[in-house]
């Protein structure tokens, strides 16, 4: 491990994929409690986490396949029955560090690649004594579930240009705010919420997600302040690594790289059918 970035190897991939798997499991459990009619549930097969958050949900997939144990046809069969019995498309997010036997196994069983994701990380620095948010006129605070509605409203407004997406994100945010181990943050300017972000800490890995800024407040430092506040909070909580995921070459990836994140690997989502 270097001063800022860990070396990419199996141990790192297991930590990162395991952290995202556990964060997703917490989300699914929150969905099951918040909306029992959804049938949300999850299971673990050979170390991989399989999530069902409803048909069509981006959470409905697996994490960590082929990392924690050698992949087999039996494992794939169990996972396929888990999704098919619920009417869901079968998707696996696969790290390139996974066992080399996994790719031919997926191809033989009728899977094809559909999506790429940059998985980024950095070593968490010691908590700084000062933050930049005050200098930028932005206040950042961690909020409780009692303020979940305010957080959800702010987060969904960040996607307001597309009403359908904004409504979808509102539903996603309502569950995120209630997931065990997930911390939600608001950025305020002049007492008004302008940006939202989430953080889940597991096994020393801080997974940053849910970043959104209302259109009128963009490019004014809100996301930088939120990022800094979440990293500081994670470090105070004893976190060792920070993790983010983004579409390759996206603005989110570039912004993360500007703030010290480095690509650990590019993940491929495989879909059957």
C-alpha positions as CSV (number, residue, x, y, z in Angstrom):
1,X,0.0,0.0,0.0
2,X,1.4,3.4,-1.0
3,X,0.9,6.6,1.0
4,X,-2.3,7.5,-1.0
5,X,-3.4,4.3,-2.9
6,X,-3.4,0.6,-2.1
7,X,-1.9,-1.8,-4.6
8,X,-4.5,-3.6,-6.8
9,X,-4.7,-7.3,-5.9
10,X,-7.1,-10.0,-4.8
11,X,-7.1,-8.7,-1.2
12,X,-8.1,-5.2,-2.3
13,X,-10.8,-6.5,-4.6
14,X,-12.3,-8.6,-1.8
15,X,-12.3,-5.6,0.5
16,X,-14.0,-3.3,-2.0
17,X,-16.5,-5.8,-3.4
18,X,-17.3,-7.1,0.0
19,X,-17.9,-3.6,1.3
20,X,-20.3,-2.8,-1.6
21,X,-22.0,-6.1,-1.2
22,X,-22.6,-5.5,2.5
23,X,-23.8,-1.9,1.8
24,X,-26.2,-3.3,-0.8
25,X,-27.4,-5.9,1.7
26,X,-28.2,-3.2,4.2
27,X,-30.1,-1.3,1.5
28,X,-32.2,-4.4,0.6
29,X,-33.0,-5.0,4.3
30,X,-34.1,-1.4,4.6
31,X,-36.3,-1.8,1.5
32,X,-37.8,-5.0,2.9
33,X,-38.7,-3.1,6.2
34,X,-39.8,0.1,4.4
35,X,-41.8,-1.6,1.7
36,X,-42.5,-5.3,2.6
37,X,-44.6,-5.7,-0.5
38,X,-41.4,-5.3,-2.6
39,X,-40.2,-8.8,-1.7
40,X,-36.7,-7.4,-1.3
41,X,-34.2,-10.0,0.0
42,X,-30.6,-11.1,-0.5
43,X,-28.5,-14.2,0.0
44,X,-24.8,-15.2,-0.1
45,X,-23.5,-17.9,-2.4
46,X,-19.8,-18.8,-2.4
47,X,-19.0,-15.4,-0.8
48,X,-20.9,-13.5,-3.5
49,X,-23.7,-11.2,-2.4
50,X,-27.0,-11.6,-4.5
51,X,-29.5,-8.8,-4.1
52,X,-33.2,-8.7,-5.1
53,X,-34.5,-5.1,-4.8
54,X,-37.4,-5.6,-7.2
55,X,-37.5,-6.2,-11.0
56,X,-35.6,-3.6,-12.9
57,X,-33.8,-2.1,-9.9
58,X,-30.1,-1.4,-10.4
59,X,-29.5,-3.0,-7.0
60,X,-30.8,-6.4,-8.3
61,X,-27.6,-8.2,-9.1
62,X,-24.6,-9.8,-7.5
63,X,-21.3,-8.5,-6.1
64,X,-18.0,-10.4,-5.6
65,X,-18.7,-13.4,-7.8
66,X,-15.5,-15.4,-8.3
67,X,-13.5,-13.5,-5.7
68,X,-14.1,-15.4,-2.4
69,X,-14.2,-18.9,-3.8
70,X,-13.6,-20.7,-7.2
71,X,-16.7,-20.2,-9.4
72,X,-18.7,-23.3,-10.3
73,X,-21.8,-24.3,-12.3
74,X,-23.5,-25.1,-9.1
75,X,-23.0,-21.6,-7.7
76,X,-24.3,-20.1,-10.9
77,X,-27.3,-22.4,-10.9
78,X,-28.2,-21.4,-7.4
79,X,-27.9,-17.7,-8.2
80,X,-29.8,-18.0,-11.4
81,X,-32.7,-19.7,-9.6
82,X,-32.6,-16.9,-7.0
83,X,-33.3,-14.3,-9.6
84,X,-35.5,-16.3,-12.0
85,X,-37.8,-17.3,-9.3
86,X,-38.5,-13.6,-8.7
87,X,-38.9,-12.7,-12.3
88,X,-35.6,-10.7,-12.4
89,X,-33.0,-10.4,-15.0
90,X,-29.7,-12.1,-13.9
91,X,-26.8,-9.7,-13.6
92,X,-23.4,-10.1,-12.1
93,X,-20.9,-7.3,-11.4
94,X,-17.5,-8.9,-12.0
95,X,-14.1,-7.6,-10.9
96,X,-11.2,-8.4,-13.3
97,X,-9.4,-9.8,-10.3
98,X,-12.0,-12.6,-10.1
99,X,-10.9,-16.2,-10.7
100,X,-9.9,-16.7,-14.3
101,X,-12.4,-19.6,-14.6
102,X,-15.3,-17.3,-14.2
103,X,-15.4,-15.6,-17.7
104,X,-15.5,-18.8,-19.8
105,X,-18.1,-20.1,-17.3
106,X,-20.3,-17.1,-17.8
107,X,-20.0,-17.2,-21.6
108,X,-20.9,-20.9,-21.7
109,X,-24.0,-20.2,-19.6
110,X,-25.2,-17.5,-22.0
111,X,-24.1,-14.3,-20.4
112,X,-22.8,-11.2,-22.2
113,X,-21.2,-7.9,-21.0
114,X,-23.6,-4.9,-20.8
115,X,-21.9,-2.3,-18.6
116,X,-18.5,-1.0,-17.3
117,X,-17.8,0.6,-14.0
118,X,-14.7,2.3,-12.7
119,X,-14.0,1.2,-9.1
120,X,-11.9,3.9,-7.5
121,X,-10.3,4.1,-4.1
122,X,-7.7,6.0,-1.9
123,X,-6.2,5.6,1.5
124,X,-8.1,7.8,4.0
125,X,-5.9,10.6,5.3
126,X,-5.8,11.6,8.9
127,X,-8.8,13.9,9.7
128,X,-7.9,17.5,8.8
129,X,-8.2,20.0,11.6
130,X,-10.0,22.4,9.2
131,X,-12.3,22.1,6.2
132,X,-12.8,24.2,3.1
133,X,-16.6,24.3,3.4
134,X,-16.8,27.3,5.6
135,X,-14.5,29.3,3.3
136,X,-16.9,28.4,0.4
137,X,-19.9,29.6,2.4
138,X,-21.2,26.0,2.6
139,X,-22.2,24.2,5.8
140,X,-22.2,20.4,5.7
141,X,-23.8,18.2,8.4
142,X,-24.6,14.6,9.0
143,X,-28.4,14.3,9.4
144,X,-30.6,11.8,11.2
145,X,-33.4,9.7,9.8
146,X,-35.8,12.3,11.3
147,X,-34.6,14.6,8.5
148,X,-34.8,11.9,5.8
149,X,-37.5,13.7,3.9
150,X,-35.4,16.8,3.5
151,X,-32.4,14.7,2.4
152,X,-34.6,12.8,-0.1
153,X,-36.1,16.0,-1.5
154,X,-32.6,17.6,-2.0
155,X,-31.2,14.4,-3.5
156,X,-34.0,14.0,-6.0
157,X,-33.9,17.7,-7.0
158,X,-30.4,17.0,-8.3
159,X,-32.0,14.8,-11.0
160,X,-34.9,17.2,-11.6
161,X,-34.2,17.8,-15.3
162,X,-35.6,14.3,-15.9
163,X,-38.8,13.9,-14.0
164,X,-39.0,10.1,-14.3
165,X,-35.4,9.7,-13.0
166,X,-36.1,12.2,-10.2
167,X,-39.0,10.2,-9.0
168,X,-37.0,7.0,-9.2
169,X,-34.2,8.6,-7.2
170,X,-36.7,9.8,-4.7
171,X,-37.7,6.2,-4.0
172,X,-34.1,5.0,-3.9
173,X,-33.2,7.9,-1.5
174,X,-36.0,7.1,0.9
175,X,-34.5,3.6,1.4
176,X,-30.9,4.8,1.4
177,X,-31.6,7.2,4.3
178,X,-32.9,4.3,6.4
179,X,-30.3,1.6,5.6
180,X,-28.3,0.3,8.6
181,X,-24.8,1.6,8.6
182,X,-25.5,4.3,6.0
183,X,-24.9,7.9,7.0
184,X,-26.5,10.8,5.1
185,X,-25.2,14.3,4.7
186,X,-26.6,17.6,3.6
187,X,-24.8,20.7,2.3
188,X,-26.4,24.0,3.1
189,X,-25.9,27.5,1.8
190,X,-27.6,30.4,3.6
191,X,-29.6,27.9,5.6
192,X,-31.0,26.2,2.5
193,X,-30.1,22.6,1.5
194,X,-28.4,22.5,-1.9
195,X,-26.7,19.1,-2.1
196,X,-26.9,15.6,-0.6
197,X,-24.5,12.6,-0.3
198,X,-24.4,9.3,1.5
199,X,-21.7,7.2,3.1
200,X,-21.6,3.5,4.2
201,X,-18.6,2.3,6.3
202,X,-17.9,-1.5,6.5
203,X,-14.7,-3.3,7.5
204,X,-12.8,-0.1,7.3
205,X,-14.0,0.8,3.8
206,X,-16.0,4.0,3.3
207,X,-18.3,3.7,0.3
208,X,-19.3,7.1,-1.0
209,X,-22.6,7.3,-3.0
210,X,-25.7,9.3,-3.6
211,X,-24.0,12.6,-4.6
212,X,-26.5,15.1,-6.0
213,X,-26.7,18.9,-6.2
214,X,-29.7,21.0,-7.1
215,X,-29.3,22.7,-10.5
216,X,-29.2,26.3,-9.2
217,X,-26.2,25.4,-6.8
218,X,-24.0,23.5,-9.2
219,X,-20.3,24.4,-9.7
220,X,-20.2,26.3,-6.4
221,X,-18.3,23.9,-4.3
222,X,-21.1,21.9,-2.7
223,X,-20.0,18.5,-3.8
224,X,-16.4,19.2,-2.9
225,X,-17.5,20.2,0.6
226,X,-19.7,17.1,0.9
227,X,-16.8,14.9,-0.3
228,X,-14.5,16.4,2.2
229,X,-17.0,16.1,5.1
230,X,-17.7,12.5,4.4
231,X,-14.0,11.5,4.1
232,X,-13.4,13.3,7.4
233,X,-16.3,11.5,9.1
234,X,-15.1,8.2,7.8
235,X,-11.6,8.8,9.0
236,X,-12.8,9.7,12.5
237,X,-14.9,6.5,12.5
238,X,-11.7,4.5,11.9
239,X,-12.0,4.0,8.2
240,X,-8.9,3.1,6.2
241,X,-10.0,3.2,2.6
242,X,-12.5,5.4,0.7
243,X,-14.3,3.9,-2.4
244,X,-16.3,5.3,-5.2
245,X,-17.8,3.9,-8.4
246,X,-18.6,5.7,-11.6
247,X,-19.1,5.3,-15.3
248,X,-15.7,5.2,-17.1
249,X,-14.6,8.7,-18.4
250,X,-17.6,10.4,-16.7
251,X,-17.6,13.7,-14.9
252,X,-18.0,11.8,-11.7
253,X,-14.9,9.8,-12.4
254,X,-12.9,12.9,-13.3
255,X,-14.0,14.7,-10.2
256,X,-13.1,11.8,-8.0
257,X,-9.6,11.6,-9.6
258,X,-9.1,15.3,-9.0
259,X,-9.8,14.7,-5.3
260,X,-7.2,11.9,-4.9
261,X,-9.1,8.8,-6.0
262,X,-7.4,6.3,-8.4
263,X,-9.0,3.6,-10.5
264,X,-8.3,0.2,-8.9
265,X,-9.9,-1.7,-11.7
266,X,-12.8,-1.6,-14.2
267,X,-15.7,-3.9,-13.4
268,X,-17.9,-5.6,-16.0
269,X,-21.6,-6.3,-15.6
270,X,-22.6,-9.6,-17.2
271,X,-26.2,-10.3,-18.1
272,X,-27.9,-13.5,-19.1
273,X,-30.3,-13.6,-21.9
